[in-house]
Amino acid sequence: MKIYLAEDQKMLNSALAMLLDLEDDFEVVGTSLDGQDALNGILRTRPDVAILDIEMPKMTGLEIADALNQKGIDIKIVILTTFSRKNYFKEAMENHVNAYLLKDSPSDSLVDSIRAVLNGEVVIDPKLISDAFSDNKSPLTEREIEILQALKSDPSTKDLAKKFFLSEGTIRNYISNILSKTGTKSRLEALNMAERNGWI
């Protein structure tokens, strides 16, 4: 079975490719570090299975899945994710992915999942299902969420103040409230927590 692998973390990409090539009936026909290159590679090699990281530069794994569906390409799609976000789960189901798995799953679980989807099964990590239907509401206000989203590009307090037409002191207060509500000690920790919980 021909497999195409797209994962933007180079070391993980290489490790997964080596792991899959160890299986006698698997052949990794291509790998990519970004989504656009992955889509081009998949269209060129026409693998049986595409293993796609959900978050990649240029195109996400879900955007690739949508593009393949739009083109009517007959391929099994396995999505790998770090975050159990509700909106990702919904998009994955809408794009009819064949497997939706956490990256930290055991390696033999990935191999088993690939074999399962090739046999026509749909495989979804139980934790992703549980989290998708849990009532994990954000404690943050809309403005706090906007500021937290803006922190993705790592701006200074001064930059944030200009962006939101607020004083630097007000921005510092917002960030202090965000850290307090999320129980985190830094902007990065708060941002990671919000992403893990699907608040942004």
C-alpha positions in Angstrom: 0.0 0.0 0.0 1.3 3.4 -1.0 1.4 6.1 1.8 2.1 9.8 1.6 3.2 11.5 4.8 2.8 15.3 5.6 4.2 16.5 8.9 5.9 19.9 9.5 8.1 18.8 12.3 11.1 17.4 10.4 12.3 14.9 13.0 8.8 13.5 13.5 8.3 13.4 9.7 11.5 11.3 9.3 10.7 9.0 12.3 7.2 8.2 11.0 8.5 7.6 7.5 11.1 5.1 8.8 8.5 3.4 11.1 6.0 3.0 8.2 8.7 1.7 5.8 9.5 -1.1 8.2 6.1 -2.7 7.4 6.4 -5.1 4.6 3.2 -4.1 2.9 3.7 -0.3 3.3 5.6 2.0 0.9 6.1 5.7 1.8 6.0 7.3 -1.7 6.5 10.8 -0.5 6.8 13.2 2.5 6.2 16.9 2.9 6.9 19.6 5.5 4.1 21.9 4.4 0.5 21.5 3.2 0.8 22.9 -0.3 3.7 20.7 -1.2 1.8 17.8 0.4 -1.3 18.4 -1.8 0.9 18.6 -4.9 2.7 15.4 -3.9 -0.5 13.5 -3.3 -2.0 14.5 -6.6 1.3 13.4 -8.3 1.8 10.0 -6.5 -1.8 9.0 -5.9 -1.2 7.0 -2.7 -3.7 4.7 -1.1 -3.4 6.6 2.2 -2.4 10.2 3.1 -1.3 10.8 6.7 -1.7 14.5 7.4 -0.7 16.7 10.3 -3.7 18.9 11.1 -1.6 22.1 11.5 1.0 22.9 8.8 2.3 25.9 7.0 0.5 27.0 3.8 -2.4 24.4 4.1 -3.7 22.5 7.1 -4.4 18.8 6.9 -8.1 19.5 6.9 -7.8 21.9 4.0 -5.9 19.2 2.1 -8.7 16.8 2.9 -11.3 19.2 1.6 -9.3 19.8 -1.6 -9.1 16.1 -2.2 -12.8 15.6 -1.6 -13.6 18.5 -4.0 -11.5 16.8 -6.7 -13.1 13.5 -6.1 -9.8 11.8 -5.3 -10.3 8.3 -3.9 -7.9 8.2 -1.0 -8.0 7.2 2.7 -7.1 10.2 4.9 -5.6 9.9 8.3 -5.4 13.1 10.4 -2.8 13.5 13.2 -3.4 16.2 15.8 -1.8 17.5 19.0 -4.9 19.4 20.1 -8.4 18.0 20.9 -10.3 21.0 19.6 -14.0 20.9 19.0 -13.9 22.8 15.8 -11.2 20.6 14.4 -13.3 17.5 15.2 -16.3 19.0 13.5 -14.2 19.8 10.4 -12.7 16.4 10.3 -16.1 14.7 10.3 -17.4 17.1 7.7 -14.4 16.2 5.5 -15.1 12.4 5.9 -11.6 11.6 7.2 -11.0 7.9 7.8 -8.9 8.3 10.9 -8.5 11.1 13.4 -5.7 10.4 15.9 -3.5 12.0 18.5 0.2 12.4 17.7 1.2 10.9 21.0 -0.5 7.6 20.4 1.7 4.5 20.4 3.4 3.9 17.0 1.8 0.5 16.7 -1.6 2.1 17.1 -0.9 4.3 14.0 0.0 1.2 12.0 -3.1 -0.6 13.2 -5.2 2.4 12.3 -3.9 2.5 8.8 -4.7 -1.1 8.2 -8.2 -0.5 9.6 -9.0 2.4 7.3 -7.7 0.3 4.4 -10.3 -2.2 5.4 -13.0 0.4 5.3 -13.2 1.2 9.0 -13.3 4.7 10.5 -10.9 5.2 13.5 -11.2 8.0 15.9 -9.2 8.3 19.1 -11.6 8.0 22.1 -10.1 11.0 23.8 -10.9 13.2 20.8 -14.5 12.1 20.8 -14.8 12.6 24.6 -13.3 16.1 24.4 -15.4 17.1 21.4 -18.6 16.5 23.3 -17.4 17.7 26.7 -18.7 21.0 28.0 -15.4 22.8 28.3 -16.5 26.5 28.2 -14.0 29.2 28.0 -13.7 31.4 31.1 -12.4 34.3 29.0 -14.4 37.3 27.6 -14.6 38.0 23.9 -12.0 40.8 24.2 -9.6 38.6 26.2 -9.9 35.9 23.5 -9.2 38.5 20.8 -6.1 39.6 22.7 -5.0 36.0 23.3 -5.3 35.3 19.6 -3.3 38.3 18.8 -0.5 36.9 21.0 0.1 34.2 18.5 2.4 36.6 16.5 4.2 37.5 19.7 3.6 41.2 19.7 4.8 43.6 22.4 2.4 45.3 24.8 2.9 48.5 22.8 1.9 46.7 19.6 -1.2 45.3 21.2 -2.2 48.7 22.5 -2.0 50.1 19.0 -3.9 47.2 17.5 -6.8 47.4 19.9 -6.7 51.2 20.4 -6.2 50.8 24.2 -3.5 52.0 26.6 -0.6 49.8 27.5 -1.8 49.6 31.1 -5.2 48.3 29.9 -3.5 45.7 27.8 -1.4 44.6 30.8 -4.6 44.3 32.9 -6.2 42.1 30.2 -3.2 39.9 30.1 -3.1 39.7 33.9 -6.8 38.6 33.9 -6.1 36.0 31.2 -3.2 34.5 33.2 -5.4 34.5 36.4 -8.4 32.9 34.7 -6.3 30.2 33.0 -4.0 29.6 36.0 -1.0 30.0 33.8 2.3 32.0 34.4 3.1 33.2 30.9 1.5 34.4 27.7 2.7 31.2 25.9 1.2 28.9 28.6 -2.1 30.7 28.3 -2.1 30.5 24.6 -1.3 26.8 24.6 -4.0 26.1 27.1 -6.6 28.0 25.1 -5.6 26.1 22.0 -5.8 22.7 23.7 -9.2 23.5 25.0 -10.5 24.9 21.7 -11.2 28.4 23.1 -9.5 30.0 20.2 
